């Protein structure tokens, strides 16, 4: 399954839950999705709080999937081709210098 198919599967799920309906209690706006993305990312961090590795890889996988789903949805609703954005960012990163001195002004 590629990124477009994952995005379509995510939209099917959200639609099946009724979360794209006008009267939903969970409006799928870019703002709400960005907040949810951050909250799920924080749940990933909980797996490493006070330890260097997680003891529950399935629970970590579930949280990473939640992050991915919100990211796919946010990109899609914002009109961003996430696959192209990732490839473009990687290209920029190859041109970037990672060892420049930090300025302390």
Order of alpha helices (4+ residues) and beta strands (2+ residues): alpha-alpha-alpha-alpha
